[in-house]
């Protein structure tokens, strides 16, 4: 299986965010399958359509980083039963200018983690709705609503300690690697078939 390039977008700006630690753990545990990098969103100005003709450098940087990868993994908390504003802003920035969305056709997965019981369910599904509109094929299983996550489940480097949560995250990472490979390889084969048919 090809080792695909993955952007991880974290919906929290907090330094000790558990979602950032989950993202860091996924990078560490799946390095043989996925070439992961965290794409920062905290410096992005609020999206304004007036900037489409002359985008600020932060927008350009973010769009280039997303455009360069094979897939996107979102790790997000839930704020007020929805997606954090900083993540929604990043989604809007990447989707513009109209007709030039960097999200288009990129396979995705969504992880939501929370100290609470429902594991960010509301944010997870609100983000799924946006991904459908953005034409991103989102992995359906395994679902990842990680509840009751606490700081003592991570080591001093911010990675998950051995235990059930680490097992879940490793399973998720493997499933996502397969998902991205299926989508990317399938598109390549379809393009090759179309080119062959055109040349016949």
VENPE-V274634 format. One record per residue. OMEGA is omega in whole degrees, -180 to 180 (none if undefined). D_FIRST is the distance of its C-alpha to the first C-alpha in Angstrom with 2 decimals. Layout:
BEGIN
OMEGA | D_FIRST
OMEGA | D_FIRST
END
This chain:
BEGIN
179 | 0.00
176 | 3.80
-172 | 6.46
178 | 8.78
-175 | 12.52
171 | 14.45
174 | 18.23
-178 | 19.98
-177 | 23.45
-176 | 25.97
178 | 29.04
178 | 31.39
-177 | 33.18
-177 | 34.58
-178 | 33.88
180 | 33.37
177 | 31.64
177 | 29.79
175 | 27.25
178 | 26.67
175 | 26.29
178 | 23.79
179 | 21.76
179 | 22.18
179 | 21.07
177 | 17.82
-176 | 17.15
-173 | 18.16
-174 | 16.41
-174 | 12.88
178 | 12.92
-178 | 10.12
-174 | 7.77
175 | 10.04
-171 | 12.50
170 | 15.48
176 | 19.02
178 | 22.08
-175 | 23.93
-179 | 27.62
-174 | 29.90
-179 | 33.17
-176 | 34.67
172 | 34.31
175 | 37.79
-178 | 38.53
177 | 37.42
-177 | 40.38
178 | 40.21
-178 | 42.83
-178 | 40.24
-178 | 38.08
-178 | 40.04
-173 | 39.87
176 | 37.11
-176 | 37.49
179 | 35.20
177 | 33.49
-178 | 32.43
179 | 31.18
-178 | 29.17
-179 | 27.56
179 | 26.76
-179 | 25.22
179 | 22.95
-179 | 21.73
-173 | 21.50
-173 | 19.21
180 | 16.28
-178 | 13.56
-176 | 14.73
174 | 17.64
177 | 18.40
173 | 22.14
-171 | 23.97
167 | 27.60
175 | 30.92
175 | 33.43
176 | 36.70
178 | 39.47
-180 | 37.21
-179 | 35.11
175 | 32.72
-177 | 34.09
-179 | 35.83
179 | 33.86
177 | 30.57
178 | 32.29
179 | 33.62
178 | 30.19
180 | 29.00
179 | 32.14
-179 | 31.78
-177 | 28.26
-175 | 29.45
-3 | 32.34
-178 | 33.97
180 | 34.05
-178 | 31.63
-178 | 29.47
178 | 27.44
178 | 24.39
-170 | 23.01
174 | 22.95
-180 | 19.88
177 | 17.68
-174 | 15.83
169 | 17.56
-176 | 18.34
174 | 21.73
173 | 22.93
-177 | 26.69
-176 | 28.42
170 | 32.15
-179 | 34.84
-172 | 36.22
-171 | 35.67
169 | 33.89
177 | 31.04
-177 | 31.41
-176 | 31.18
179 | 33.30
-180 | 31.32
-177 | 28.01
174 | 29.38
178 | 31.25
176 | 28.11
179 | 26.36
178 | 29.35
-179 | 28.95
176 | 25.25
179 | 26.32
-178 | 28.86
178 | 26.48
177 | 24.22
176 | 21.24
-175 | 19.23
177 | 19.51
-177 | 17.64
-178 | 20.48
-3 | 19.56
174 | 19.80
-175 | 22.67
171 | 23.37
-172 | 27.09
-177 | 27.58
179 | 31.30
179 | 33.67
-178 | 31.55
-175 | 33.76
-178 | 33.69
175 | 34.28
-179 | 30.79
178 | 29.46
-177 | 30.16
177 | 32.00
178 | 28.88
178 | 28.18
-177 | 25.22
172 | 25.44
176 | 27.23
-180 | 26.23
-176 | 27.22
-179 | 26.46
177 | 25.48
179 | 22.90
179 | 21.47
-178 | 21.38
178 | 19.69
176 | 16.94
178 | 16.40
-180 | 16.46
178 | 13.90
179 | 11.35
-180 | 12.46
177 | 12.32
178 | 8.72
-179 | 8.12
179 | 11.08
-179 | 10.21
179 | 7.06
-177 | 9.61
-177 | 12.33
-179 | 11.09
179 | 9.69
179 | 12.87
180 | 15.09
180 | 14.04
177 | 14.79
179 | 17.98
179 | 19.05
177 | 18.64
-180 | 20.67
179 | 23.24
178 | 23.65
180 | 24.10
-180 | 26.63
-179 | 28.47
-179 | 28.89
none | 30.15
END
